[in-house]
Amino acid sequence: MRVVLVSRQFNRGGYAILEAMLANGIEPVAVVLHSSGAQPELDDAERRLHFKTEYLERCIKQKIEPVKFLESIDLLARQNGISVSTRDSLNGIDDRTWLAHCAPDLLLVAGGWPNLISVETLAIPKLGCINVHPSLLPDYPGTDVHRWQVLHGVPKSGCTVHYMDARFDSGNIIGQRAVHIDPTDCPQTLAAKVADVSAQYVVELMPRIQKAAPACVQSVPQPAKKTSRHLCKPWLWASREFLSIHWKDAAEHIRRFILSCTQESYKYNGPLVRLNDREFIVRRAAYPVKPADGTEVGQIIETTRQGIWVGCGDGNSVCLTQLQPASKEGFPKEPHTALPISDEELAQSGLFQAGMKFQQMDNTSIL
């Protein structure tokens, strides 16, 4: 069976699926990567070691969790003799001509594609086009799925393999695999879990698809969506309103919001707070939250070796364990270059003392 694999560059799911396919003797005839997100230094076998070492050293210095995914789909494919095509779209005449020349039986989108693929392109593979989506559809279609799942505190995620049609993430479902979401899972650790089960399931599925040929493998229509809240839009990194922490919200929701904003680099914007007219970005918060004992909303209850405990709107408190002074130029100016203040350093800094009260950023909640 001739398979063309489509993915975004440096996508955990796409890499895991290609790696598992190759390990099981399923070799795509070509790999298509979107032109955005290219990192040539990681596509080069000699340069990547230096880049990875430099990245880890920077994480240690800046006290950042090393969550960046550094494995190159491009390099993996080329090392296994697979042709790689980097494209902006799959919908142009040249794109469709190239794809038709590959004579694929199946188009496998593994790791997402930023643009809707046209029905003209979807009609080229003999056995259709399937997508591996990182949620249990019909819940959480769209993008930045893992961030929204962490924010909403859902207990499980997983992957859905479905046939593609004229809309995003709406085609008939071939099958699903679920994973448990731990309270401390950030988007990156959740993505790794989903990538693993996605890879296992795709490898199991390929023989079924081939056996069913020339017919399509059995699938079922998606059930109706439970709520419009689960339609995932891009994370609003450039919105002050969205990123501002609102202390009137529940402590657990605030903790999950901080967790959902986990990043690979602290130069970007994140959850904003203001204390004594100075802005900080909250990079980490502890689990679990605890009762606040009548403390005012936004007031610092105590500073400990773990961090600073702040009263929230539901009568509980959240422990902030790492804050970074924001850019002096103000939001949304980047990059943020100040070193973060972590754990017991928060108390030692003198910036955060019991009785101080964080200022309300505005009256809008992210709930």
Order of alpha helices (4+ residues) and beta strands (2+ residues): beta-alpha-beta-alpha-alpha-alpha-beta-alpha-beta-alpha-beta-alpha-beta-beta-alpha-alpha-alpha-beta-beta-beta-beta-beta-beta-beta-alpha
